[in-house]
Amino acid sequence: MLINFILCVGILVLLYLLIIMPKLSYHPDRDKFDSWFYAHRGLHDNQSKAPENSLASFREAVINHYGIEMDVQLTKDGVPVIHHDYDLMRSCGVDYKVSELTYEKLSDYRLFKSQEKIPTLEEALAVVNGKVPLIIELKIPWDARPLCTKVSDILKGYKGLYCIESFNPFGLMWYRKHEPKVMRGQLSTDFIKEKIEGSRMQYFILKHLLMNFLTKPDFIAYQHFYRKSLSLTLCRTLYRTQTFAWTIQSQSELEDNKNYFDLFIFENFMPKQDKKSCGNS
């Protein structure tokens, strides 16, 4: 009986390790991302002329030699735009979803009482113009194909360094199949502790990276509060997967997380750039 129990436990452990196994080979662009800090939604202040995910915030990040994390989703007429929330209430004070408005209508609104409008992905790429690396988060509520197809078509003409990431594993699966050369990352957190509405089973799967065997991510981007998550720890230590911490809010938080993450997405402060080679993209 004991032998059978040990055998069953061993099989379950092996299956778990296989399920969470990310891509084992290093992506050719991996090292190019290393010596940068990444400004979350651009180098922004929502009380200023450069609010989050605006062209002004991207210009500020470029000027200060920071990489940029930005969010992309589709308008009603299929235009990829840069905006984090699925609705406009927090950013523009109106009760609409981005997906409910055409780009022309979306352009009527301004971000956080500034003069900045919601930019298109193409406008954001033109501003950055390859000067700093980009982490492009795909905001995918359901079907991954429409957004991934549009974003992929646009990025094919971009000469700068970029990678994609998403909470939605189907977005990574789409990229694995159709754009395998693009570096891709799995976003995750402890959804239950964050009190995010949704399926507890789905959130259990995502928290514990149980779709890695299908998505084969090149890196894991994880909420740093949950840095001791077992699956994240195994990916980092056993499989040597590159890890991004989000979102670091101070220099002290950055220092506290250096032993747990390789790269850092930050906001609300300016990281000391002693670890990076400014301007080397």
PEUR-V200121 format. One record per pair of residues at least 24 apart in sequence whose ideal C-beta (glycine too) atoms are under 7 Angstrom apart, sorted by the first residue. I is the first residue (numbers start at 1). J is the second residue. If there is no record, write none. Layout:
((I:J) (I:J))
This chain:
((18:213) (19:210) (19:212) (19:213) (20:209) (20:210) (20:212) (20:231) (20:234) (20:235) (21:212) (21:213) (21:239) (22:212) (22:216) (22:217) (22:220) (22:235) (22:239) (22:241) (23:216) (23:217) (23:218) (24:239) (27:183) (27:218) (29:161) (29:183) (30:218) (30:242) (32:133) (32:161) (33:133) (33:163) (33:263) (34:263) (35:275) (35:276) (35:277) (35:280) (36:67) (36:133) (36:276) (37:66) (37:67) (37:264) (37:266) (37:271) (37:273) (37:276) (38:66) (38:67) (38:68) (38:69) (38:135) (38:263) (38:264) (38:265) (38:266) (39:66) (39:67) (39:68) (39:69) (39:266) (39:267) (40:69) (40:246) (40:247) (40:265) (40:266) (40:267) (41:69) (41:70) (41:71) (41:84) (42:68) (42:70) (46:112) (49:114) (49:115) (51:111) (51:112) (51:114) (51:116) (52:84) (53:82) (53:83) (53:84) (54:111) (54:116) (54:119) (55:116) (55:119) (55:123) (55:124) (55:127) (56:116) (58:124) (58:127) (58:128) (59:127) (61:132) (62:128) (62:131) (62:132) (65:132) (65:273) (65:278) (65:279) (66:132) (67:132) (67:133) (67:134) (67:135) (68:128) (68:132) (68:134) (69:135) (69:137) (69:265) (70:124) (70:134) (70:136) (70:137) (71:137) (71:139) (72:121) (72:136) (72:137) (72:138) (72:139) (72:151) (73:98) (73:139) (73:147) (74:99) (74:146) (74:147) (74:150) (75:99) (75:101) (75:102) (75:103) (75:106) (76:100) (76:101) (76:102) (77:102) (77:103) (78:146) (78:150) (79:103) (79:120) (80:120) (80:121) (80:147) (80:150) (80:151) (80:154) (81:106) (81:118) (81:119) (81:120) (81:121) (82:118) (82:119) (82:121) (82:124) (83:118) (86:139) (86:141) (121:151) (121:154) (122:154) (125:158) (128:160) (129:160) (130:159) (130:160) (130:281) (131:281) (132:281) (133:161) (133:162) (133:281) (134:160) (134:162) (135:163) (135:165) (136:162) (136:164) (137:165) (137:166) (137:187) (138:164) (138:166) (138:171) (140:166) (140:168) (140:170) (140:171) (144:168) (144:170) (144:171) (144:174) (145:174) (148:174) (148:175) (152:178) (152:179) (160:281) (161:281) (165:221) (167:206) (169:211) (169:214) (169:215) (172:215) (172:217) (173:214) (173:215) (176:215) (176:216) (183:218) (184:217) (184:218) (185:217) (185:218) (185:219) (185:220) (185:221) (185:244) (186:212) (186:215) (186:217) (186:220) (187:221) (188:220) (188:222) (189:222) (189:223) (189:226) (190:226) (209:235) (218:242) (219:243) (219:244) (221:246) (224:248) (224:257) (224:261) (227:257) (227:260))
